[in-house]
Amino acid sequence: MTPSLAHEARLRRSLPYRAPTSSPEADGSPIPGVISTAAVEIGFFFWPFTVDLTLRMAAAAERFGWDMIGVADTPGNAMDPWVAATLVAEHTRRPKVAVCVTNLVTRHPAVTAAAIASLDLLSRGRAVLGVGAGHSGTKNLGVKGSSAAALAEGVTVIKQLLTGQPADYRGGTAHLPWVTHAPRVFQAASVPTSLAAAGAAADGVFINYGLDAVSLRVSAGHVARGAESVGRPADDLEVWQIACLDCHLERDVARRTLGAILAFVSSYVIGGGDLAARGVPAPFVEPLRELRRRYSTRPGDADARLVEELGLFEYLARRLALWGDPEDCLRQALEAKAAGVKRLMLTVSLAADPVGTVELFGAQVLPALRRVDDARPK
């Protein structure tokens, strides 16, 4: 059985959470005793293993009022992202629909520009394009990802094509004269050079660096540096912080599966090189290097066990995830908000039950996050 089918089989064997329509939580009542001080935008993205999973995710996004739903480009693991995003667009009316994220190595920038413009027409202006250097989307195919400079070049070409103007790219000229509305182009970034490149070239940034105050400040500084280099205000960029999400009524179930996505994400968020410069405490430097040597871009149970074996779970979960039962997730989300997070884009790709996670978080956590304290100064 292939890794993606094996994971789908595990999903089907799990006992998914279903919010009963008669419960106050399912009607949007927040967890008692929690008052939020400001609204945040919340989205999620996932690996589209099957058509059924994709349709259920779209239904949950619409029902529970998520602000954005994204589909990942991960060949060798899941369905084609553009087919899946089309299904999502056709079965939703309100949330933004993102490809989060694709790369510009396995797909030419002009092809990607035409695809996102087409999705934007289908979704009536709700499409968002997320592009990155490449991780599983390139490694699984045996090709190298983009450099920060090459990615910024591709983003610039796509943005020009989406204005309806011709654009030159590496010896060719493309033109999309039929485009009348330009969807926003976001760059996914997790290292200083790519964060700065995103600040200079993109409409927005999917930042994958960490939810703690120090990580937020450092990553924002890199984006601002890039924006300033081209004379644009950093506030012009729409910034979403990426984090892992596994929300389950039984927190131990969430813990058992979270390690797999933590291994996958930390390999490029924290990466290699000078880990101290990436804010990694000394005791975790060597374990993270070992994790990067041994993790898989087709993650599974072995990766979850590896994170525990190396003693990295608590550190990585604190920096890169919201997880546990609804009260755990709400507390962690409020801590991230207090640290400065305004928008969250949460990967539920390898959650114990992705649909159940989206429904449970949507029913019990989103309403609490979106309440505004009446005593807050206006």
CORFENRA-V882668 format. One line per field, one symbol per residue. phi: phi as a letter, one per 30 degrees, with the letter a starting at -180 (. if undefined). burial: # if it has 9 or more other C-alpha atoms within 8 Angstrom, else .. A space follows every 50 residues. Layout:
# CORFENRA-V882668
phi: ???
burial: ???
This chain:
# CORFENRA-V882668
phi: .dedddddddddddcddbdddddddddjdddeicbdcadbcbbbbadddb dedddddddddddciddbbbcdcbdjcaddddddddedddcbbcddcccb bcbccdbdedddddddddddddchicdbccbbdjbddcddcibddddedd dddddddddddddicdbcahjbbcabdddcbcddcccdbbbedddddddd ccdabccbbkcdeddddddddddddddddcicdddddccccdadbbcbdc ddddddcdeddddddddcdciciddddciddedcddeddddddcdbdbda ddddddddediceddddddbbcajdededdeddddddddkdcbbccdcec debedddddddddcceeddcdcdddded
burial: ..######..#.....#.#.....#######...##.###.######### ..##########.############.#####..#########..###### #####...##.######.##.##.################....##.#.. ##.###############.....###..#.###########..####### #############.##..#..#######...###..#.##########.. #.###.########.#######..##...#...##.###.##..#.#### ..######...##..###############.###.##.#.########## #######################.....
